[in-house]
Amino acid sequence: MAPTIPEPSFLATRRGGLTLLLLCAVQFLDIVDSSIMNVALPSIRRDLDFSQQSLQWVLSGYVLTYGGFLLLGGRAADLLGRRRLLVAGTGLFAVSSLAGGLAANAGILIGARVVQGLGAAMMSPAGLSILTTTFTEGRDRTKALGVWGAISGLAAAVGVFLGGVLSEGPGWRWVLFVNIPVCVLVVAGAFRLVSNRRRRARLATFDVLGALLVTGGMLLLVYALVKAPEAGWGSAHTIGELSTAGVLLAVFVYNERRSRNPLFPFSIFRIKGLAAADTTQLIAFAGFISLFFFLTLYMQNVLGYSPIQAGSAYLPVTVGIVIAAGVSTQLIPRIGTRAVIVVGALIAAGGMYYLSRVPVHGSYPTDLLPGLVIMSIGLGAVFVTVTTAANAGVPADKAGLAAGLLNTSLQIGSALGLAVFSALATARTNDLLTGHTPGPEALTAGFQRALLASSIAVLAAALIALRATNTRGQAPPPAPATDARPAPVPEAAE
């Protein structure tokens, strides 16, 4: 019997490497724009005369539509064509970035950020589903998903640094302008490198009601989470919004189970470990994103760091993520994803607990750097392996849906973490201020409580990960023809 010839490595070719670079640029853009605006907010408030209440929507407007439309964007990529969704979303992202950079008032900037989030909701699941249906050979798939996961962690840390550099350099508008040339390269690369095969979805069978229900429910859910710290968790507004979102999503589930052509086939949850991997991502991101947010506030409002100093403080985090991602990618084929996720989350939780003890007169070398380095190693391991586990066993015709689920868990986790932990921090700070505690001490105590809660969230993610798939990077099962590996010669554009 002739020996089995292993499938050649597409990733090792020039075209394969460029394809992975293109798709990682998509994910980097989407994630970095969730954090890059943080340190630019004071400059934006001065230039455009924002009120304190409306300023939060520079961040929340993006998160709202990004999280709200991800499930629809992921399924639309499966049904209408992944390259089509990727190009359309990137174009929308570029136009809204230009509009935001040129904004003359607060309303235009917020509107641009809302549209930018919609573009990201189209780009991200399309990009990840192209990756999982292009790199199908076991080792290629593990490496590609590892790089994608590492990019998610890197972008969260690099965004804060770039925001500080651009805000203190050419100005906050360049935080948005810098997206445009990258978007142009992504669109050009998509036409050159990504094939145009797709399933044609007929409007007669498209689940319009399901699309309206899931999008309306997700938008209202994210909106309620974003507004909860300000309105109060027990307020009539918050309870009403969360209840209405729950009703819409429950009706969506009922509609999908009765539909002959559901927008969201719930059979995807029969894939072993998928729900656990997505839940792990949700809980872990609630902790990680909150850490970046509160630690940045601590450095600027308590230690008096400038935007560029606060951003530069995260540079060691990027190094730790890169190292951890490389090691994790090597470990996955040997021991599987589950052990790496659990150990990574435990390491990250330990680093975050260290950071939760920051003092009022903290020092970067002793009070921040050790915790950041430890946390970054765990963070890199978690992002790489959760991405791999969440895509294990997903057939190609549902790759977009799986990508939408994973990214939705990321966005919902981010919004939920900031909402809950902000309430904890604010309550602690206000209690101390009422007792005439000095401002810096009261702020620090609030940040300590939020950071402690963030570390507990990541610890909980480690426990949930015990139910995740323990994949070693195997290829997904076959599925009906859809976006497959790009042909040597790109097909004609639509």
C-alpha positions as CSV (number, residue, x, y, z in Angstrom):
1,M,0.0,0.0,0.0
2,A,1.4,3.4,-1.0
3,P,2.2,5.8,1.8
4,T,-0.2,8.7,2.3
5,I,1.2,11.9,0.9
6,P,0.6,14.8,3.3
7,E,-1.3,17.8,2.0
8,P,1.1,20.5,0.9
9,S,1.3,23.6,3.2
10,F,-0.6,26.5,1.6
11,L,0.6,28.8,4.5
12,A,4.2,28.2,3.5
13,T,3.6,29.7,0.1
14,R,3.9,33.4,-0.6
15,R,0.2,33.6,-1.4
16,G,-0.8,31.8,1.8
17,G,1.4,34.1,3.9
18,L,-0.1,37.2,2.2
19,T,-3.6,35.9,2.7
20,L,-3.0,35.4,6.5
21,L,-1.5,38.9,6.7
22,L,-4.6,40.4,5.0
23,L,-7.0,38.6,7.3
24,C,-5.1,39.5,10.4
25,A,-5.1,43.2,9.3
26,V,-8.9,43.0,9.3
27,Q,-9.0,41.7,12.9
28,F,-6.4,44.2,14.0
29,L,-8.4,47.1,12.6
30,D,-11.7,45.9,14.3
31,I,-10.2,45.3,17.7
32,V,-7.8,48.3,17.8
33,D,-10.6,50.7,17.2
34,S,-12.3,49.5,20.4
35,S,-9.4,50.8,22.5
36,I,-7.5,53.3,20.4
37,M,-9.9,56.2,21.3
38,N,-9.6,55.8,25.1
39,V,-6.6,58.1,25.6
40,A,-7.8,60.5,22.9
41,L,-11.0,61.3,24.7
42,P,-9.7,64.4,26.7
43,S,-8.5,66.0,23.4
44,I,-11.8,65.1,21.6
45,R,-13.8,66.7,24.4
46,R,-11.9,69.9,24.2
47,D,-11.9,70.2,20.4
48,L,-15.6,69.3,19.8
49,D,-17.1,70.7,23.1
50,F,-18.5,67.3,24.2
51,S,-20.5,67.1,27.4
52,Q,-19.2,64.5,29.9
53,Q,-22.4,62.4,29.3
54,S,-22.2,62.3,25.5
55,L,-18.4,61.7,25.5
56,Q,-18.9,58.0,26.4
57,W,-20.7,57.5,23.1
58,V,-17.5,57.9,21.1
59,L,-16.6,54.5,22.6
60,S,-20.1,53.1,23.1
61,G,-21.4,53.9,19.7
62,Y,-18.8,51.7,18.1
63,V,-19.3,48.8,20.6
64,L,-23.1,49.1,20.1
65,T,-23.3,48.4,16.4
66,Y,-20.3,46.1,16.4
67,G,-21.8,43.8,19.0
68,G,-25.4,44.2,17.7
69,F,-24.8,43.2,14.1
70,L,-22.1,40.5,14.5
71,L,-24.5,37.5,14.4
72,L,-26.2,38.9,11.3
73,G,-22.9,39.7,9.7
74,G,-21.5,36.3,10.3
75,R,-24.5,34.5,8.8
76,A,-24.7,36.9,5.9
77,A,-21.1,36.0,5.1
78,D,-22.1,32.3,4.8
79,L,-25.2,33.1,2.6
80,L,-24.1,36.0,0.5
81,G,-20.4,35.5,0.1
82,R,-17.5,36.2,2.4
83,R,-15.4,38.3,0.1
84,R,-18.5,40.4,-0.7
85,L,-19.1,41.1,3.0
86,L,-15.5,41.7,3.7
87,V,-15.1,44.3,0.9
88,A,-18.4,46.0,1.7
89,G,-17.6,46.2,5.5
90,T,-14.1,47.5,4.9
91,G,-15.4,50.2,2.5
92,L,-17.9,51.3,5.1
93,F,-15.2,51.3,7.8
94,A,-13.0,53.5,5.7
95,V,-15.7,56.0,4.8
96,S,-16.8,56.3,8.4
97,S,-13.2,56.7,9.6
98,L,-12.8,59.6,7.1
99,A,-16.1,61.2,8.3
100,G,-15.1,60.9,11.9
101,G,-11.7,62.3,11.3
102,L,-13.2,65.3,9.6
103,A,-16.0,65.7,12.2
104,A,-16.9,69.3,13.0
105,N,-19.1,68.5,16.0
106,A,-20.0,65.8,18.5
107,G,-23.0,64.5,16.6
108,I,-21.0,63.8,13.4
109,L,-18.2,62.0,15.3
110,I,-20.7,59.8,17.2
111,G,-22.6,59.0,14.0
112,A,-19.3,58.0,12.3
113,R,-18.4,55.7,15.1
114,V,-21.8,54.0,15.0
115,V,-21.4,53.3,11.2
116,Q,-17.8,52.3,11.8
117,G,-19.0,49.6,14.2
118,L,-21.4,48.3,11.6
119,G,-18.6,48.0,9.1
120,A,-16.5,46.1,11.7
121,A,-19.5,43.7,12.3
122,M,-19.3,42.8,8.6
123,M,-15.5,42.6,8.3
124,S,-14.6,40.5,11.3
125,P,-16.7,37.3,10.9
126,A,-16.1,37.4,7.2
127,G,-12.4,37.5,7.8
128,L,-12.3,34.7,10.3
129,S,-14.6,32.5,8.2
130,I,-12.3,33.0,5.2
131,L,-9.4,32.0,7.4
132,T,-11.0,28.8,8.6
133,T,-12.1,27.7,5.1
134,T,-8.8,28.6,3.5
135,F,-6.3,27.1,5.9
136,T,-7.8,23.6,6.2
137,E,-4.6,21.5,6.6
138,G,-4.1,20.7,10.3
139,R,-0.8,22.4,11.0
140,D,-1.6,25.4,8.8
141,R,-5.0,25.8,10.5
142,T,-3.4,25.7,14.0
143,K,-0.8,28.3,13.0
144,A,-3.3,30.6,11.2
145,L,-5.8,30.5,14.1
146,G,-2.9,31.1,16.5
147,V,-1.8,34.2,14.7
148,W,-5.4,35.4,14.5
149,G,-5.9,34.9,18.2
150,A,-2.6,36.7,19.1
151,I,-3.6,39.6,16.9
152,S,-6.8,40.1,19.0
153,G,-4.8,40.4,22.2
154,L,-2.1,42.6,20.6
155,A,-4.6,45.0,19.1
156,A,-6.2,45.6,22.5
157,A,-2.8,46.6,24.0
158,V,-1.4,48.3,20.9
159,G,-4.6,50.4,20.5
160,V,-3.9,52.2,23.8
161,F,-0.3,52.9,22.8
162,L,-1.2,54.2,19.3
163,G,-4.0,56.4,20.7
164,G,-1.5,58.1,23.0
165,V,1.2,58.5,20.3
166,L,-1.2,59.9,17.7
167,S,-3.1,62.2,20.2
168,E,0.1,63.8,21.4
169,G,1.6,63.9,17.9
170,P,-0.4,64.9,14.9
171,G,-3.7,65.0,16.9
172,W,-6.7,62.8,17.8
173,R,-8.1,63.0,14.2
174,W,-5.3,60.8,13.0
175,V,-6.6,58.0,15.3
176,L,-9.3,57.7,12.6
177,F,-7.4,58.8,9.5
178,V,-4.8,56.0,10.0
179,N,-7.4,53.4,9.3
180,I,-8.0,54.6,5.7
181,P,-4.7,53.4,4.0
182,V,-5.0,50.1,5.8
183,C,-8.6,49.7,4.5
184,V,-7.5,50.5,0.9
185,L,-4.8,47.7,1.2
186,V,-7.4,45.3,2.6
187,V,-9.9,45.8,-0.2
188,A,-7.1,45.5,-2.9
189,G,-5.8,42.4,-1.2
190,A,-9.3,40.8,-0.9
191,F,-9.8,41.1,-4.7
192,R,-6.3,39.7,-5.4
193,L,-6.1,36.9,-2.8
194,V,-9.6,35.8,-1.8
195,S,-11.8,33.6,-4.1
196,N,-15.3,34.7,-5.0
197,R,-17.2,31.4,-4.5
198,R,-20.4,31.7,-2.5
199,R,-23.8,30.2,-2.0
200,R,-26.5,32.4,-3.5
201,A,-29.2,33.1,-1.0
202,R,-32.6,33.9,-2.6
203,L,-34.5,36.7,-1.0
204,A,-37.6,34.5,-1.0
205,T,-36.0,32.1,1.5
206,F,-34.0,34.7,3.5
207,D,-35.1,34.8,7.1
208,V,-35.9,38.5,7.3
209,L,-37.9,38.3,10.5
210,G,-35.1,36.4,12.2
211,A,-32.6,39.0,11.0
212,L,-34.7,41.8,12.5
213,L,-35.3,40.0,15.8
214,V,-31.7,39.0,16.4
215,T,-30.3,42.4,15.4
216,G,-32.9,44.3,17.4
217,G,-32.4,42.1,20.5
218,M,-28.6,42.3,20.3
219,L,-28.6,46.1,19.8
220,L,-30.9,46.6,22.8
221,L,-28.9,44.2,24.9
222,V,-25.5,46.0,24.2
223,Y,-27.2,49.4,24.7
224,A,-28.6,48.4,28.1
225,L,-25.2,47.1,29.2
226,V,-23.4,50.3,28.1
227,K,-25.9,52.6,29.8
228,A,-26.4,50.6,33.0
229,P,-23.5,52.2,35.0
230,E,-25.0,55.6,34.4
231,A,-28.7,54.8,34.6
232,G,-28.3,52.3,37.5
233,W,-28.8,48.5,37.4
234,G,-32.0,48.7,39.3
235,S,-33.5,51.6,37.3
236,A,-36.7,51.1,35.3
237,H,-34.9,52.0,32.1
238,T,-32.2,49.3,32.6
239,I,-34.7,46.6,33.7
240,G,-37.0,47.5,30.8
241,E,-34.3,47.5,28.2
242,L,-32.8,44.2,29.4
243,S,-36.3,42.6,29.6
244,T,-37.2,43.7,26.1
245,A,-34.0,42.5,24.7
246,G,-34.6,39.1,26.4
247,V,-38.1,38.9,24.9
248,L,-36.8,39.8,21.4
249,L,-34.1,37.1,21.6
250,A,-36.6,34.6,23.0
251,V,-38.9,35.2,20.0
252,F,-36.0,34.9,17.7
253,V,-35.2,31.5,19.1
254,Y,-38.8,30.4,18.7
255,N,-38.9,31.8,15.1
256,E,-35.6,30.0,14.2
257,R,-36.8,26.7,15.4
258,R,-39.9,26.9,13.3
259,S,-38.3,28.3,10.1
260,R,-37.5,26.0,7.2
261,N,-34.6,28.3,6.3
262,P,-33.4,29.7,9.6
263,L,-30.9,32.6,9.7
264,F,-29.3,30.9,12.7
265,P,-29.2,27.1,12.6
266,F,-29.1,26.1,16.3
267,S,-27.7,22.8,15.3
268,I,-24.3,24.5,15.4
269,F,-24.4,24.1,19.2
270,R,-24.3,20.4,18.8
271,I,-20.7,20.8,17.9
272,K,-18.9,19.6,21.1
273,G,-17.3,22.3,23.2
274,L,-18.4,25.2,21.0
275,A,-20.7,26.9,23.6
276,A,-18.0,26.5,26.3
277,A,-15.3,28.0,24.1
278,D,-17.5,31.0,23.3
279,T,-18.5,31.5,26.9
280,T,-14.9,31.3,28.0
281,Q,-14.1,34.1,25.5
282,L,-17.0,36.2,26.8
283,I,-16.0,35.9,30.5
284,A,-12.3,36.3,29.8
285,F,-12.8,39.4,27.7
286,A,-15.0,40.9,30.4
287,G,-11.9,40.8,32.6
288,F,-9.2,41.7,30.0
289,I,-10.8,44.8,28.5
290,S,-11.8,46.1,31.9
291,L,-8.2,45.8,33.0
292,F,-6.9,48.0,30.2
293,F,-9.7,50.5,30.8
294,F,-9.2,50.9,34.6
295,L,-5.4,50.6,34.6
296,T,-5.3,53.4,32.0
297,L,-7.5,55.6,34.2
298,Y,-5.3,54.8,37.2
299,M,-2.1,55.8,35.3
300,Q,-3.6,59.1,34.0
301,N,-5.9,60.2,36.9
302,V,-3.9,59.0,39.9
303,L,-0.2,58.8,38.8
304,G,-0.5,61.7,36.4
305,Y,0.8,59.9,33.3
306,S,0.4,61.7,29.9
307,P,-1.5,59.8,27.1
308,I,1.8,58.7,25.5
309,Q,3.2,57.6,28.8
310,A,0.1,55.6,29.6
311,G,0.2,54.0,26.2
312,S,3.9,53.2,26.3
313,A,3.3,51.3,29.6
314,Y,1.6,48.6,27.6
315,L,4.5,47.9,25.3
316,P,5.8,45.0,27.4
317,V,2.3,43.5,27.1
318,T,2.7,43.2,23.4
319,V,6.0,41.3,23.8
320,G,4.5,38.9,26.3
321,I,1.5,38.2,24.0
322,V,3.8,37.4,21.0
323,I,5.9,35.0,23.1
324,A,2.9,33.3,24.6
325,A,1.2,33.0,21.3
326,G,4.2,31.3,19.7
327,V,4.6,28.8,22.6
328,S,0.9,28.1,22.6
329,T,0.8,27.4,18.9
330,Q,3.5,24.8,19.5
331,L,1.7,23.2,22.4
332,I,-1.7,22.8,20.8
333,P,-0.7,19.8,18.5
334,R,0.9,18.1,21.5
335,I,-1.5,18.5,24.4
336,G,-4.6,20.2,22.9
337,T,-6.3,23.5,23.6
338,R,-8.1,22.8,26.9
339,A,-5.0,22.6,29.1
340,V,-3.4,25.7,27.5
341,I,-6.6,27.8,28.0
342,V,-6.9,26.8,31.6
343,V,-3.3,27.4,32.5
344,G,-3.2,30.6,30.5
345,A,-6.3,31.9,32.3
346,L,-4.9,31.0,35.7
347,I,-1.6,32.8,34.9
348,A,-3.5,35.9,33.6
349,A,-5.7,35.9,36.7
350,G,-2.6,35.9,38.9
351,G,-1.1,38.9,37.1
352,M,-4.3,40.8,37.3
353,Y,-4.6,40.1,41.0
354,Y,-1.1,41.6,41.5
355,L,-2.3,44.7,39.6
356,S,-5.4,45.0,41.8
357,R,-3.1,45.9,44.7
358,V,-1.8,49.1,43.0
359,P,-1.1,51.9,45.6
360,V,-1.9,55.6,45.4
361,H,1.8,56.5,44.9
362,G,2.6,53.6,42.6
363,S,5.8,52.9,40.8
364,Y,5.8,51.5,37.3
365,P,8.8,49.1,37.7
366,T,7.5,47.5,41.0
367,D,3.7,48.0,41.0
368,L,2.7,47.7,37.3
369,L,5.4,46.0,35.2
370,P,5.5,42.6,36.9
371,G,1.7,42.2,36.8
372,L,1.5,43.4,33.2
373,V,4.1,40.9,32.1
374,I,2.5,38.0,33.9
375,M,-1.0,38.9,32.6
376,S,0.2,39.3,29.0
377,I,1.6,35.7,29.0
378,G,-1.7,34.3,30.1
379,L,-3.6,36.6,27.8
380,G,-1.7,35.5,24.7
381,A,-2.2,31.8,25.5
382,V,-6.0,32.3,26.1
383,F,-6.7,34.2,22.9
384,V,-4.8,31.8,20.7
385,T,-6.3,28.6,22.1
386,V,-9.9,29.9,22.5
387,T,-10.0,30.9,18.9
388,T,-8.8,27.5,17.8
389,A,-11.2,25.6,20.2
390,A,-14.2,27.7,19.0
391,N,-13.6,26.8,15.4
392,A,-12.9,23.1,15.9
393,G,-15.4,20.8,14.2
394,V,-17.2,23.7,12.4
395,P,-18.2,22.8,8.8
396,A,-17.3,25.3,6.1
397,D,-20.9,26.3,5.4
398,K,-21.3,27.5,9.0
399,A,-17.8,29.1,9.4
400,G,-19.3,32.6,9.2
401,L,-21.8,31.9,11.9
402,A,-19.2,30.4,14.2
403,A,-17.0,33.5,13.6
404,G,-19.9,35.8,14.4
405,L,-20.6,33.9,17.6
406,L,-17.0,34.1,18.7
407,N,-16.8,37.8,18.0
408,T,-20.2,38.5,19.6
409,S,-19.0,36.8,22.8
410,L,-16.0,39.1,22.7
411,Q,-18.1,42.3,22.3
412,I,-20.8,41.3,24.8
413,G,-18.1,40.3,27.3
414,S,-16.4,43.7,26.9
415,A,-19.6,45.6,27.4
416,L,-20.7,43.5,30.3
417,G,-17.4,43.7,32.0
418,L,-17.1,47.5,31.7
419,A,-20.7,47.9,32.9
420,V,-20.5,45.7,36.0
421,F,-17.0,46.6,37.1
422,S,-17.6,50.3,36.5
423,A,-20.5,50.1,38.9
424,L,-18.3,48.4,41.5
425,A,-15.5,51.0,41.1
426,T,-17.9,54.0,41.2
427,A,-19.7,52.7,44.2
428,R,-16.5,52.2,46.1
429,T,-15.1,55.6,45.2
430,N,-18.3,57.4,46.0
431,D,-18.6,55.8,49.4
432,L,-15.0,56.9,50.3
433,L,-15.6,60.4,48.9
434,T,-18.7,60.7,51.1
435,G,-16.5,59.9,54.1
436,H,-14.1,62.8,53.0
437,T,-11.3,60.4,51.8
438,P,-8.9,62.3,49.5
439,G,-9.7,62.0,45.8
440,P,-6.6,60.0,44.7
441,E,-7.1,57.5,47.5
442,A,-10.8,57.1,46.7
443,L,-10.2,56.7,43.0
444,T,-7.4,54.1,43.6
445,A,-9.7,52.1,45.9
446,G,-12.4,52.0,43.2
447,F,-9.9,50.9,40.6
448,Q,-8.5,48.2,43.0
449,R,-12.0,46.8,43.4
450,A,-12.7,46.8,39.6
451,L,-9.3,45.1,38.9
452,L,-9.9,42.5,41.6
453,A,-13.3,41.7,40.0
454,S,-11.6,41.5,36.6
455,S,-9.1,38.9,37.9
456,I,-12.0,36.8,39.4
457,A,-13.7,36.9,36.0
458,V,-10.7,35.5,34.2
459,L,-10.4,32.8,37.0
460,A,-14.0,31.9,36.3
461,A,-13.1,31.6,32.6
462,A,-10.5,29.0,33.5
463,L,-13.2,26.9,35.1
464,I,-15.6,27.2,32.1
465,A,-12.7,26.3,29.8
466,L,-12.7,22.8,31.3
467,R,-15.8,22.1,29.2
468,A,-14.2,23.5,26.0
469,T,-13.1,21.2,23.1
470,N,-9.6,19.8,23.5
471,T,-8.7,20.1,19.8
472,R,-5.2,19.6,18.5
473,G,-5.9,21.7,15.4
474,Q,-7.6,19.1,13.2
475,A,-9.3,20.1,10.0
476,P,-13.0,20.7,10.0
477,P,-15.5,18.2,8.5
478,P,-16.4,18.6,4.8
479,A,-19.3,20.7,3.9
480,P,-21.2,21.9,0.8
481,A,-19.1,24.0,-1.6
482,T,-18.6,27.6,-0.3
483,D,-15.6,29.9,0.0
484,A,-12.7,27.5,-0.4
485,R,-9.0,27.9,-0.6
486,P,-8.1,30.6,-3.1
487,A,-7.3,29.3,-6.6
488,P,-3.8,30.0,-7.9
489,V,-5.3,32.7,-10.2
490,P,-7.9,35.0,-8.6
491,E,-11.4,34.8,-10.0
492,A,-12.9,37.8,-11.6
493,A,-14.4,40.5,-9.4
494,E,-18.1,40.7,-9.0
